[in-house]
Amino acid sequence: MTDLHGFLTNYIDAYASMVICIILCMVIPYLLGSVNFALVISKVFYHDDIRKYGSGNAGMTNMLRTYGKVAAAGTLLCDMLKAVISVLLGQLIYNAFGIGGYLAGFFCVLGHIFPIFFKFKGGKGVATVAAMVLTLDPFCFLILIILFIMIVASTKYVSLGSVICCMLYPILTSKLANAGLSGWGKGFPVLISFAVAAVVIFMHRENIKRLMNHTENKISFSKKNKEKK
C-alpha cells in the first residue's frame, strides 16, 4: 500500500511538473512574441505607427517600404531574436520529443501576430517563423531560405516567397523526419509545422488576393514609399 501511494504521488508530481512546463512554454514565448519591434521602432524612433502606412502590416517589409533599410533591418533582427530566445527557452524548460522548443516557437509566432500589448494587431510572422525554423531545424531552414531568395529575386514579391515557403514547411519537415535528417522525429514537430504554416498563410490572405489580381506591391530596396493606407 505504501509503494502504491508513493507511486501515485510521484506520478502526480511528475504530471503536474510536465503541465507547468508546457504552460510556461506557451505563456513566456507568447509574451515575448507580443513585443512587436516594428511597432516599437516606429513609435520610439519615428513617433509614428507603422500600421497607418502601406499594407498596414507591422512587419519588416512594410517597415522597409515606409522607413527604409535601417528600420527594416532592426525589425528583422529583433523579431528573429525573440523567436530564437523563445525556442531555446522552450527547449530548456521541456525538451522531450522537441515539444518545448516547437511549442515555444509556435506561441512566439502567435504573440507576434496577435500581440497582447498592441491590441492583438501585429505582423504576419514570417521573420519570426524563419528564426524558429533556423533554431529548430537548420537544414530545413537552409532549403527554405534558398527557395525564398530565388522566388523573391525572380518575382520581387516577398509575399509570394513567404506563402510558398510556408506551404512547403510542413511537407519538408515530414520528409526530413522520414529520411532521418531531423533530430526531433516526426509527430509533434510536423503537427506544429502545419499549424504555423496555416496561421501565416491565413495572415497573407489579402496578399494572395492581390497576387491573383496582379495588384500586389513588389519589393524595392532603392527607395522608401511612405504612403498612408
C-alpha positions in Angstrom: 0.0 0.0 0.0 2.9 2.3 0.8 4.5 1.5 -2.5 1.3 2.3 -4.4 0.9 5.6 -2.5 4.5 6.5 -3.3 4.0 5.6 -7.0 0.8 7.7 -7.3 2.4 10.6 -5.5 5.4 10.5 -7.8 3.2 10.2 -10.9 1.0 13.1 -9.9 4.1 15.2 -9.1 5.7 14.3 -12.5 2.4 15.1 -14.3 2.0 18.4 -12.5 5.6 19.4 -13.4 5.0 18.5 -17.0 1.8 20.6 -17.2 3.6 23.6 -15.6 6.5 23.3 -18.0 4.1 23.1 -21.0 2.2 26.2 -19.7 5.5 28.1 -19.3 6.4 27.1 -22.9 3.3 28.7 -24.1 2.9 31.8 -21.9 6.5 33.2 -21.8 7.1 32.9 -25.6 3.7 34.4 -26.3 4.6 37.4 -24.2 8.0 37.7 -25.9 6.3 37.4 -29.3 3.9 40.2 -28.3 6.8 42.7 -28.2 6.4 43.7 -31.8 9.5 45.5 -32.8 8.1 47.1 -36.0 5.6 48.9 -33.7 8.3 49.7 -31.1 10.8 51.1 -33.6 8.2 53.1 -35.5 6.9 54.6 -32.2 10.3 55.2 -30.5 12.3 56.4 -33.4 9.7 57.9 -35.7 7.0 58.8 -33.3 4.5 57.1 -35.6 2.6 53.9 -36.1 3.7 51.6 -39.0 0.2 50.3 -39.2 -1.0 53.6 -40.6 1.1 53.1 -43.8 1.3 50.9 -46.8 -0.2 47.5 -46.2 -1.0 48.3 -42.6 1.2 45.3 -41.5 3.6 45.7 -38.6 6.4 43.7 -40.2 9.8 44.0 -41.9 8.5 44.5 -45.5 6.2 47.4 -44.6 9.0 48.9 -42.5 11.3 48.8 -45.5 8.8 50.5 -47.8 7.9 53.1 -45.2 11.0 54.0 -43.2 13.9 52.4 -45.2 16.6 49.8 -44.8 17.9 50.6 -41.3 14.4 50.4 -39.7 13.7 47.2 -41.7 17.0 45.6 -40.6 16.4 46.4 -37.0 12.9 45.0 -37.1 14.1 41.8 -38.8 16.9 41.2 -36.3 14.8 41.8 -33.2 11.8 39.8 -34.5 14.1 36.9 -35.2 16.0 37.2 -32.0 12.8 36.9 -29.9 11.9 33.7 -31.6 15.4 32.2 -31.1 15.2 33.1 -27.4 11.7 31.6 -27.1 12.8 28.3 -28.8 15.9 27.9 -26.7 13.9 28.7 -23.5 11.3 26.1 -24.5 14.0 23.5 -25.1 15.5 24.3 -21.7 12.1 24.1 -19.9 10.8 20.9 -21.6 12.9 19.2 -24.2 11.1 15.8 -24.5 10.4 14.9 -28.2 11.1 18.5 -29.2 7.8 19.6 -27.7 9.1 22.5 -25.6 11.0 24.1 -28.5 8.3 23.7 -31.1 5.5 24.8 -28.7 7.5 27.8 -27.6 8.2 28.8 -31.2 4.6 28.5 -32.2 3.4 30.6 -29.3 6.0 33.2 -30.1 4.7 33.4 -33.6 1.1 33.8 -32.2 2.3 36.5 -29.9 3.9 38.3 -32.9 0.8 38.1 -35.0 -1.7 38.8 -32.1 0.3 40.8 -29.6 -1.5 41.4 -26.3 0.5 44.6 -25.9 -0.8 46.1 -29.2 -4.5 45.3 -29.2 -3.8 41.9 -30.9 -2.8 43.6 -34.2 0.7 42.7 -35.2 2.7 41.4 -38.1 2.4 38.3 -40.3 5.1 36.3 -38.6 7.4 35.5 -41.5 10.7 36.6 -39.8 9.6 35.0 -36.5 8.9 31.7 -38.2 12.1 31.8 -40.1 14.1 32.2 -36.8 12.0 29.4 -35.3 12.9 27.0 -38.1 16.5 28.1 -38.1 16.9 27.3 -34.4 14.9 24.0 -34.5 16.0 22.6 -37.9 18.9 24.4 -39.6 18.8 22.0 -42.6 15.1 22.7 -43.2 15.8 26.4 -42.9 18.6 26.3 -45.4 16.4 24.7 -48.0 13.6 27.1 -47.4 15.7 30.3 -47.4 17.3 29.3 -50.7 13.8 28.9 -52.2 12.6 32.1 -50.7 15.6 34.1 -52.1 15.1 32.6 -55.5 11.4 33.3 -55.6 11.8 36.9 -54.3 14.7 37.6 -56.6 12.9 36.5 -59.7 9.4 37.9 -58.9 10.1 40.8 -56.4 7.1 39.5 -54.4 8.1 38.9 -50.8 4.5 37.7 -50.0 4.8 35.0 -52.7 8.0 33.7 -51.4 6.6 33.7 -47.9 3.4 31.8 -48.8 5.2 29.2 -50.9 7.8 28.5 -48.3 5.1 28.2 -45.6 3.2 25.8 -47.7 6.4 23.7 -48.1 7.5 23.9 -44.5 5.3 21.1 -43.1 5.9 18.9 -46.1 9.6 19.4 -45.9 9.6 18.8 -42.1 7.8 15.4 -42.7 10.1 14.4 -45.5 13.2 15.2 -43.5 11.9 13.3 -40.5 11.1 10.2 -42.7 14.7 10.4 -44.1 16.1 10.6 -40.6 17.5 14.1 -41.2 15.5 15.8 -38.4 16.7 15.4 -34.9 13.2 15.6 -33.4 11.4 12.8 -35.2 8.0 13.2 -37.0 4.9 13.5 -34.7 4.7 16.8 -32.8 7.2 18.8 -35.0 5.1 18.1 -38.1 1.9 19.0 -36.3 3.3 22.3 -35.2 4.7 23.0 -38.6 1.3 22.6 -40.1 -0.2 24.9 -37.5 2.5 27.5 -38.1 2.0 27.3 -41.9 -1.8 27.6 -41.6 -1.6 30.7 -39.4 0.9 32.5 -41.5 -0.8 31.7 -44.8 -4.1 32.9 -43.3 -2.5 36.2 -42.4 -1.4 36.5 -46.0 -4.9 36.1 -47.4 -5.1 39.6 -48.7 -1.7 39.3 -50.3 -2.8 36.2 -52.0 -5.9 38.0 -53.4 -3.7 40.8 -54.7 -1.2 38.3 -56.2 -4.1 36.7 -58.1 -5.3 40.1 -59.2 -1.8 41.2 -60.2 -2.1 44.2 -57.8 0.4 43.1 -55.1 3.3 45.6 -54.4 6.7 44.5 -55.4 9.7 44.9 -53.1 12.2 47.7 -53.8 15.5 48.3 -52.0 16.2 51.6 -53.7 13.6 53.9 -52.1 11.0 54.2 -49.4 7.4 54.9 -50.0 5.6 56.4 -47.0 2.0 56.4 -48.1 -0.9 56.1 -45.8 -3.1 53.0 -46.4 
